[in-house]
Amino acid sequence: MHSLAAAYTTFYEHCPVLKAPSQEVVETWLLLCQLTGQILRQGMDLLGIGTPKRL
C-alpha cells in the first residue's frame, strides 16, 4: 500500500490533472485518481484505519 501511495504522489506532483493537454486526458487522470483513492481507502479499512470521506 505504501508503494501505491508513493507512486501516486509522484504522479500527482508531475502531472497537473486539471491542466492536462486534453479533456480526454483530464478525465482519464481523474479516473486514475478516483480508483487510487478507492484502493487506498479499502486497504486502510482492512487495516482498521479510518480515512476521511473527503479532503
Legacy VTK file of the C-alpha trace (Angstrom):
# vtk DataFile Version 3.0
C-alpha trace
ASCII
DATASET POLYDATA
POINTS 55 float
0.000 0.000 0.000
2.897 2.313 0.745
4.340 1.803 -2.744
0.978 2.695 -4.324
0.752 5.875 -2.257
4.335 6.794 -3.190
3.717 6.142 -6.889
0.524 8.199 -6.810
2.318 11.074 -5.088
4.953 11.081 -7.825
2.240 11.055 -10.497
0.335 13.884 -8.796
3.474 16.033 -8.469
4.427 15.635 -12.129
1.031 15.589 -13.839
-1.216 18.551 -13.017
-4.522 16.782 -13.595
-6.685 19.811 -14.361
-4.025 21.210 -16.717
-3.742 18.060 -18.835
-3.310 18.580 -22.586
-6.862 17.480 -23.482
-10.235 16.872 -21.878
-9.853 13.151 -22.547
-6.578 13.069 -20.597
-8.151 15.091 -17.758
-10.971 12.552 -17.498
-8.566 9.607 -17.603
-6.308 11.109 -14.934
-9.323 11.934 -12.739
-10.442 8.316 -13.034
-6.937 7.197 -12.052
-7.107 9.476 -9.006
-10.535 8.148 -8.032
-9.543 4.495 -8.378
-6.293 5.018 -6.496
-8.241 6.648 -3.674
-10.659 3.725 -3.549
-7.842 1.177 -3.368
-6.025 3.100 -0.636
-9.267 3.557 1.317
-10.057 -0.172 1.099
-6.552 -1.081 2.216
-6.745 1.274 5.180
-10.178 -0.108 6.057
-8.810 -3.667 6.044
-6.122 -2.490 8.473
-8.763 -0.882 10.697
-7.522 2.645 9.994
-10.180 5.272 9.394
-9.969 7.683 6.489
-11.704 10.996 5.821
-14.595 10.907 3.365
-13.197 13.954 1.552
-10.105 16.085 1.534
LINES 1 56
55 0 1 2 3 4 5 6 7 8 9 10 11 12 13 14 15 16 17 18 19 20 21 22 23 24 25 26 27 28 29 30 31 32 33 34 35 36 37 38 39 40 41 42 43 44 45 46 47 48 49 50 51 52 53 54
